[in-house]
């Protein structure tokens, strides 16, 4: 596999330009053993993939910032189009003019694909970019300092007028930012402080730790898994003022030490699935969209029965047809541990008639620490971002929606933590 461009290479390429356009040389987008096998073509459209990363030495990161890729219908056609350099947090390292803040770790696109937003992990910033309609590249619109530390997730409300950001650092909170007509961001309009008692974990549950904030399928409710309080909150956003308020009774309480992290809703049934980081479990909830209430139905491990080492679950998704749920597992006891030595896994679960899950199997992510994975818009392929091994691995979904068929490593890039998609024109 070709190695991703070094940080020095990217920064040199950006001289004189706030956002570096990196011409793709042979091997810039890695195609390993995947290219040795045939793959069905013509089903998934050509798309742009935007990959966020961690960049700081404090995180032992090797990322350069945000990378933009052109992804073809085949598995071996990830082509690097642009690298947007970010600060690495090291005062001894020269930072080019116009570099964005550290750790653009999670990204979101507006529905039209004309704007991209990024949170800067471990910092206090959120950035906005315009997207070039013809080639998918990014231009910085601006960065706002929210004054709260370690934003980890962001989402746009259904009106597109508000960006909602979850801040993890204790005391964590959820903030709404107004979105201007040009896509730029304003100062915080609403702040939601989350009530509760910290869980018993001595280092990961020191107070409120919201890790996700997403709207339910109706767009009426904002659902917020909180790792630190062992609660999944339900709130509402006022589309006129941006104010955030808890819905009564306000939350679903989990078992202690669950550490709820992310949530995924079923596409056509009143169900939601929460991945719990600290226990590496998945909890199935009944979702009452009228009242905005989550009712737990069952919980089960996200890891394989033969898993004996430490694990921290990370991401969850539901297949397009709603028949299966996917959950990623990261070896190790948190970011301070190396993970491995073997590859981590994505668990595949069948959704049963009553809404609960039945394990189908576990698939190697061909790398370590899949902090993020996601289905690209066609729903036919899944890509996992292996943060520690600096790779993106691809899979196709079988016709039955349950089999993840490995495509191999399709791209190499430093410390990837998020992928979002936009259709190419």
Secondary structure as a PSIPRED ss2 file (coil, helix, strand):
# PSIPRED VFORMAT (PSIPRED V4.0)

   1 X C   1.000  0.000  0.000
   2 X C   1.000  0.000  0.000
   3 X C   1.000  0.000  0.000
   4 X C   1.000  0.000  0.000
   5 X C   1.000  0.000  0.000
   6 X C   1.000  0.000  0.000
   7 X H   0.000  1.000  0.000
   8 X H   0.000  1.000  0.000
   9 X H   0.000  1.000  0.000
  10 X H   0.000  1.000  0.000
  11 X H   0.000  1.000  0.000
  12 X H   0.000  1.000  0.000
  13 X H   0.000  1.000  0.000
  14 X C   1.000  0.000  0.000
  15 X C   1.000  0.000  0.000
  16 X C   1.000  0.000  0.000
  17 X C   1.000  0.000  0.000
  18 X C   1.000  0.000  0.000
  19 X C   1.000  0.000  0.000
  20 X E   0.000  0.000  1.000
  21 X C   1.000  0.000  0.000
  22 X C   1.000  0.000  0.000
  23 X C   1.000  0.000  0.000
  24 X C   1.000  0.000  0.000
  25 X C   1.000  0.000  0.000
  26 X C   1.000  0.000  0.000
  27 X C   1.000  0.000  0.000
  28 X C   1.000  0.000  0.000
  29 X C   1.000  0.000  0.000
  30 X C   1.000  0.000  0.000
  31 X C   1.000  0.000  0.000
  32 X C   1.000  0.000  0.000
  33 X H   0.000  1.000  0.000
  34 X H   0.000  1.000  0.000
  35 X H   0.000  1.000  0.000
  36 X H   0.000  1.000  0.000
  37 X C   1.000  0.000  0.000
  38 X C   1.000  0.000  0.000
  39 X C   1.000  0.000  0.000
  40 X C   1.000  0.000  0.000
  41 X C   1.000  0.000  0.000
  42 X C   1.000  0.000  0.000
  43 X C   1.000  0.000  0.000
  44 X C   1.000  0.000  0.000
  45 X C   1.000  0.000  0.000
  46 X C   1.000  0.000  0.000
  47 X E   0.000  0.000  1.000
  48 X E   0.000  0.000  1.000
  49 X E   0.000  0.000  1.000
  50 X E   0.000  0.000  1.000
  51 X E   0.000  0.000  1.000
  52 X E   0.000  0.000  1.000
  53 X E   0.000  0.000  1.000
  54 X C   1.000  0.000  0.000
  55 X C   1.000  0.000  0.000
  56 X C   1.000  0.000  0.000
  57 X H   0.000  1.000  0.000
  58 X H   0.000  1.000  0.000
  59 X H   0.000  1.000  0.000
  60 X C   1.000  0.000  0.000
  61 X C   1.000  0.000  0.000
  62 X C   1.000  0.000  0.000
  63 X C   1.000  0.000  0.000
  64 X C   1.000  0.000  0.000
  65 X E   0.000  0.000  1.000
  66 X E   0.000  0.000  1.000
  67 X E   0.000  0.000  1.000
  68 X E   0.000  0.000  1.000
  69 X E   0.000  0.000  1.000
  70 X E   0.000  0.000  1.000
  71 X E   0.000  0.000  1.000
  72 X C   1.000  0.000  0.000
  73 X C   1.000  0.000  0.000
  74 X C   1.000  0.000  0.000
  75 X C   1.000  0.000  0.000
  76 X C   1.000  0.000  0.000
  77 X C   1.000  0.000  0.000
  78 X E   0.000  0.000  1.000
  79 X E   0.000  0.000  1.000
  80 X E   0.000  0.000  1.000
  81 X E   0.000  0.000  1.000
  82 X E   0.000  0.000  1.000
  83 X E   0.000  0.000  1.000
  84 X E   0.000  0.000  1.000
  85 X E   0.000  0.000  1.000
  86 X E   0.000  0.000  1.000
  87 X C   1.000  0.000  0.000
  88 X C   1.000  0.000  0.000
  89 X C   1.000  0.000  0.000
  90 X C   1.000  0.000  0.000
  91 X C   1.000  0.000  0.000
  92 X C   1.000  0.000  0.000
  93 X C   1.000  0.000  0.000
  94 X C   1.000  0.000  0.000
  95 X C   1.000  0.000  0.000
  96 X C   1.000  0.000  0.000
  97 X C   1.000  0.000  0.000
  98 X C   1.000  0.000  0.000
  99 X C   1.000  0.000  0.000
 100 X E   0.000  0.000  1.000
 101 X C   1.000  0.000  0.000
 102 X C   1.000  0.000  0.000
 103 X C   1.000  0.000  0.000
 104 X E   0.000  0.000  1.000
 105 X E   0.000  0.000  1.000
 106 X E   0.000  0.000  1.000
 107 X E   0.000  0.000  1.000
 108 X E   0.000  0.000  1.000
 109 X E   0.000  0.000  1.000
 110 X C   1.000  0.000  0.000
 111 X C   1.000  0.000  0.000
 112 X C   1.000  0.000  0.000
 113 X C   1.000  0.000  0.000
 114 X C   1.000  0.000  0.000
 115 X E   0.000  0.000  1.000
 116 X E   0.000  0.000  1.000
 117 X E   0.000  0.000  1.000
 118 X E   0.000  0.000  1.000
 119 X E   0.000  0.000  1.000
 120 X E   0.000  0.000  1.000
 121 X C   1.000  0.000  0.000
 122 X C   1.000  0.000  0.000
 123 X C   1.000  0.000  0.000
 124 X C   1.000  0.000  0.000
 125 X E   0.000  0.000  1.000
 126 X E   0.000  0.000  1.000
 127 X E   0.000  0.000  1.000
 128 X E   0.000  0.000  1.000
 129 X E   0.000  0.000  1.000
 130 X E   0.000  0.000  1.000
 131 X E   0.000  0.000  1.000
 132 X C   1.000  0.000  0.000
 133 X C   1.000  0.000  0.000
 134 X C   1.000  0.000  0.000
 135 X C   1.000  0.000  0.000
 136 X C   1.000  0.000  0.000
 137 X C   1.000  0.000  0.000
 138 X E   0.000  0.000  1.000
 139 X E   0.000  0.000  1.000
 140 X E   0.000  0.000  1.000
 141 X E   0.000  0.000  1.000
 142 X E   0.000  0.000  1.000
 143 X E   0.000  0.000  1.000
 144 X E   0.000  0.000  1.000
 145 X E   0.000  0.000  1.000
 146 X C   1.000  0.000  0.000
 147 X C   1.000  0.000  0.000
 148 X C   1.000  0.000  0.000
 149 X C   1.000  0.000  0.000
 150 X C   1.000  0.000  0.000
 151 X E   0.000  0.000  1.000
 152 X E   0.000  0.000  1.000
 153 X E   0.000  0.000  1.000
 154 X E   0.000  0.000  1.000
 155 X E   0.000  0.000  1.000
 156 X E   0.000  0.000  1.000
 157 X C   1.000  0.000  0.000
 158 X C   1.000  0.000  0.000
 159 X C   1.000  0.000  0.000
 160 X C   1.000  0.000  0.000
 161 X C   1.000  0.000  0.000
 162 X E   0.000  0.000  1.000
 163 X E   0.000  0.000  1.000
 164 X E   0.000  0.000  1.000
 165 X E   0.000  0.000  1.000
 166 X E   0.000  0.000  1.000
 167 X E   0.000  0.000  1.000
 168 X C   1.000  0.000  0.000
 169 X C   1.000  0.000  0.000
 170 X C   1.000  0.000  0.000
 171 X C   1.000  0.000  0.000
 172 X C   1.000  0.000  0.000
 173 X E   0.000  0.000  1.000
 174 X E   0.000  0.000  1.000
 175 X E   0.000  0.000  1.000
 176 X E   0.000  0.000  1.000
 177 X E   0.000  0.000  1.000
 178 X E   0.000  0.000  1.000
 179 X E   0.000  0.000  1.000
 180 X C   1.000  0.000  0.000
 181 X C   1.000  0.000  0.000
 182 X C   1.000  0.000  0.000
 183 X C   1.000  0.000  0.000
 184 X C   1.000  0.000  0.000
 185 X E   0.000  0.000  1.000
 186 X E   0.000  0.000  1.000
 187 X E   0.000  0.000  1.000
 188 X E   0.000  0.000  1.000
 189 X E   0.000  0.000  1.000
 190 X E   0.000  0.000  1.000
 191 X E   0.000  0.000  1.000
 192 X E   0.000  0.000  1.000
 193 X E   0.000  0.000  1.000
 194 X C   1.000  0.000  0.000
 195 X C   1.000  0.000  0.000
 196 X C   1.000  0.000  0.000
 197 X C   1.000  0.000  0.000
 198 X C   1.000  0.000  0.000
 199 X C   1.000  0.000  0.000
 200 X C   1.000  0.000  0.000
 201 X C   1.000  0.000  0.000
 202 X C   1.000  0.000  0.000
 203 X C   1.000  0.000  0.000
 204 X C   1.000  0.000  0.000
 205 X C   1.000  0.000  0.000
 206 X C   1.000  0.000  0.000
 207 X C   1.000  0.000  0.000
 208 X C   1.000  0.000  0.000
 209 X C   1.000  0.000  0.000
 210 X E   0.000  0.000  1.000
 211 X C   1.000  0.000  0.000
 212 X C   1.000  0.000  0.000
 213 X C   1.000  0.000  0.000
 214 X E   0.000  0.000  1.000
 215 X E   0.000  0.000  1.000
 216 X C   1.000  0.000  0.000
 217 X C   1.000  0.000  0.000
 218 X C   1.000  0.000  0.000
 219 X C   1.000  0.000  0.000
 220 X C   1.000  0.000  0.000
 221 X C   1.000  0.000  0.000
 222 X E   0.000  0.000  1.000
 223 X E   0.000  0.000  1.000
 224 X E   0.000  0.000  1.000
 225 X E   0.000  0.000  1.000
 226 X E   0.000  0.000  1.000
 227 X C   1.000  0.000  0.000
 228 X C   1.000  0.000  0.000
 229 X C   1.000  0.000  0.000
 230 X C   1.000  0.000  0.000
 231 X E   0.000  0.000  1.000
 232 X E   0.000  0.000  1.000
 233 X E   0.000  0.000  1.000
 234 X E   0.000  0.000  1.000
 235 X E   0.000  0.000  1.000
 236 X E   0.000  0.000  1.000
 237 X E   0.000  0.000  1.000
 238 X C   1.000  0.000  0.000
 239 X C   1.000  0.000  0.000
 240 X C   1.000  0.000  0.000
 241 X C   1.000  0.000  0.000
 242 X C   1.000  0.000  0.000
 243 X C   1.000  0.000  0.000
 244 X E   0.000  0.000  1.000
 245 X E   0.000  0.000  1.000
 246 X E   0.000  0.000  1.000
 247 X E   0.000  0.000  1.000
 248 X E   0.000  0.000  1.000
 249 X E   0.000  0.000  1.000
 250 X E   0.000  0.000  1.000
 251 X E   0.000  0.000  1.000
 252 X E   0.000  0.000  1.000
 253 X E   0.000  0.000  1.000
 254 X C   1.000  0.000  0.000
 255 X C   1.000  0.000  0.000
 256 X C   1.000  0.000  0.000
 257 X C   1.000  0.000  0.000
 258 X C   1.000  0.000  0.000
 259 X C   1.000  0.000  0.000
 260 X E   0.000  0.000  1.000
 261 X E   0.000  0.000  1.000
 262 X E   0.000  0.000  1.000
 263 X E   0.000  0.000  1.000
 264 X E   0.000  0.000  1.000
 265 X E   0.000  0.000  1.000
 266 X C   1.000  0.000  0.000
 267 X C   1.000  0.000  0.000
 268 X C   1.000  0.000  0.000
 269 X C   1.000  0.000  0.000
 270 X C   1.000  0.000  0.000
 271 X E   0.000  0.000  1.000
 272 X E   0.000  0.000  1.000
 273 X E   0.000  0.000  1.000
 274 X E   0.000  0.000  1.000
 275 X E   0.000  0.000  1.000
 276 X E   0.000  0.000  1.000
 277 X C   1.000  0.000  0.000
 278 X C   1.000  0.000  0.000
 279 X C   1.000  0.000  0.000
 280 X C   1.000  0.000  0.000
 281 X E   0.000  0.000  1.000
 282 X E   0.000  0.000  1.000
 283 X E   0.000  0.000  1.000
 284 X E   0.000  0.000  1.000
 285 X E   0.000  0.000  1.000
 286 X E   0.000  0.000  1.000
 287 X E   0.000  0.000  1.000
 288 X E   0.000  0.000  1.000
 289 X C   1.000  0.000  0.000
 290 X C   1.000  0.000  0.000
 291 X C   1.000  0.000  0.000
 292 X C   1.000  0.000  0.000
 293 X E   0.000  0.000  1.000
 294 X E   0.000  0.000  1.000
 295 X E   0.000  0.000  1.000
 296 X E   0.000  0.000  1.000
 297 X E   0.000  0.000  1.000
 298 X E   0.000  0.000  1.000
 299 X E   0.000  0.000  1.000
 300 X E   0.000  0.000  1.000
 301 X E   0.000  0.000  1.000
 302 X C   1.000  0.000  0.000
 303 X C   1.000  0.000  0.000
 304 X C   1.000  0.000  0.000
 305 X C   1.000  0.000  0.000
 306 X C   1.000  0.000  0.000
 307 X C   1.000  0.000  0.000
 308 X C   1.000  0.000  0.000
 309 X C   1.000  0.000  0.000
 310 X C   1.000  0.000  0.000
 311 X E   0.000  0.000  1.000
 312 X E   0.000  0.000  1.000
 313 X E   0.000  0.000  1.000
 314 X E   0.000  0.000  1.000
 315 X E   0.000  0.000  1.000
 316 X E   0.000  0.000  1.000
 317 X E   0.000  0.000  1.000
 318 X E   0.000  0.000  1.000
 319 X C   1.000  0.000  0.000
 320 X C   1.000  0.000  0.000
 321 X C   1.000  0.000  0.000
 322 X C   1.000  0.000  0.000
 323 X C   1.000  0.000  0.000
 324 X E   0.000  0.000  1.000
 325 X E   0.000  0.000  1.000
 326 X E   0.000  0.000  1.000
 327 X E   0.000  0.000  1.000
 328 X E   0.000  0.000  1.000
 329 X E   0.000  0.000  1.000
 330 X E   0.000  0.000  1.000
 331 X E   0.000  0.000  1.000
 332 X C   1.000  0.000  0.000
 333 X C   1.000  0.000  0.000
 334 X C   1.000  0.000  0.000
 335 X C   1.000  0.000  0.000
 336 X C   1.000  0.000  0.000
 337 X C   1.000  0.000  0.000
 338 X C   1.000  0.000  0.000
 339 X C   1.000  0.000  0.000
 340 X C   1.000  0.000  0.000
 341 X C   1.000  0.000  0.000
 342 X C   1.000  0.000  0.000
 343 X C   1.000  0.000  0.000
 344 X C   1.000  0.000  0.000
 345 X E   0.000  0.000  1.000
 346 X E   0.000  0.000  1.000
 347 X E   0.000  0.000  1.000
 348 X E   0.000  0.000  1.000
 349 X E   0.000  0.000  1.000
 350 X E   0.000  0.000  1.000
 351 X E   0.000  0.000  1.000
 352 X C   1.000  0.000  0.000
 353 X C   1.000  0.000  0.000
 354 X C   1.000  0.000  0.000
 355 X C   1.000  0.000  0.000
 356 X C   1.000  0.000  0.000
 357 X E   0.000  0.000  1.000
 358 X E   0.000  0.000  1.000
 359 X E   0.000  0.000  1.000
 360 X E   0.000  0.000  1.000
 361 X E   0.000  0.000  1.000
 362 X E   0.000  0.000  1.000
 363 X E   0.000  0.000  1.000
 364 X E   0.000  0.000  1.000
 365 X C   1.000  0.000  0.000
 366 X C   1.000  0.000  0.000
 367 X C   1.000  0.000  0.000
 368 X C   1.000  0.000  0.000
 369 X C   1.000  0.000  0.000
 370 X E   0.000  0.000  1.000
 371 X E   0.000  0.000  1.000
 372 X E   0.000  0.000  1.000
 373 X E   0.000  0.000  1.000
 374 X E   0.000  0.000  1.000
 375 X E   0.000  0.000  1.000
 376 X C   1.000  0.000  0.000
 377 X C   1.000  0.000  0.000
 378 X C   1.000  0.000  0.000
 379 X C   1.000  0.000  0.000
 380 X C   1.000  0.000  0.000
 381 X E   0.000  0.000  1.000
 382 X E   0.000  0.000  1.000
 383 X E   0.000  0.000  1.000
 384 X E   0.000  0.000  1.000
 385 X E   0.000  0.000  1.000
 386 X E   0.000  0.000  1.000
 387 X C   1.000  0.000  0.000
 388 X C   1.000  0.000  0.000
 389 X C   1.000  0.000  0.000
 390 X C   1.000  0.000  0.000
 391 X E   0.000  0.000  1.000
 392 X E   0.000  0.000  1.000
 393 X E   0.000  0.000  1.000
 394 X E   0.000  0.000  1.000
 395 X E   0.000  0.000  1.000
 396 X E   0.000  0.000  1.000
 397 X E   0.000  0.000  1.000
 398 X C   1.000  0.000  0.000
 399 X C   1.000  0.000  0.000
 400 X C   1.000  0.000  0.000
 401 X C   1.000  0.000  0.000
 402 X C   1.000  0.000  0.000
 403 X C   1.000  0.000  0.000
 404 X E   0.000  0.000  1.000
 405 X E   0.000  0.000  1.000
 406 X E   0.000  0.000  1.000
 407 X E   0.000  0.000  1.000
 408 X E   0.000  0.000  1.000
 409 X E   0.000  0.000  1.000
 410 X E   0.000  0.000  1.000
 411 X E   0.000  0.000  1.000
 412 X E   0.000  0.000  1.000
 413 X C   1.000  0.000  0.000
 414 X C   1.000  0.000  0.000
 415 X C   1.000  0.000  0.000
 416 X E   0.000  0.000  1.000
 417 X E   0.000  0.000  1.000
 418 X E   0.000  0.000  1.000
 419 X E   0.000  0.000  1.000
 420 X E   0.000  0.000  1.000
 421 X E   0.000  0.000  1.000
 422 X E   0.000  0.000  1.000
 423 X E   0.000  0.000  1.000
 424 X C   1.000  0.000  0.000
 425 X C   1.000  0.000  0.000
